[in-house]
Amino acid sequence: QVQLVQSGGGMVQPGGSLTLSCAASRNISSIYVMSWYRQAPGMQRGLVAQSFNGGGSSYVDSVKGRFTISRDNAKNTLYLQMFSLKPEDTARYFCAADYLQGSRFWGQGTQVTVSS
């Protein structure tokens, strides 16, 4: 079992940047996939980006070229750097850890609001 504690987020103007962090309570190098999801009011939670322990990453089309997911295994922390933010990026963001055995754990979520 792993506990995920998120930090970062807040309010930013369109075109601004934010970085989200997700600190794990144990070694993340063994976690198969670490991901960021987001959920806007009245919407289902959707995948934003994934980081695989083999080194690869993937992004939903709407954030490609603007968001960067990364892992720091030494700090057991997952990051999401967000640039050129748009109002439609406004949502509550969640990190998730998926083990190869099928277990999934969630962070507590953090709000990102993009508004002028």
Beta strands, then each sheet from edge to edge (+ up, - down):
strand 1: 4-8
strand 2: 10-12
strand 3: 18-24
strand 4: 33-39
strand 5: 46-52
strand 6: 57-59
strand 7: 67-72
strand 8: 77-82
strand 9: 91-98
strand 10: 104-106
strand 11: 110-114
sheet 1: 1+ 3- 8+ 7-
sheet 2: 2+ 11+ 9- 4+ 5- 6+
sheet 3: 2+ 11+ 9- 10+
end
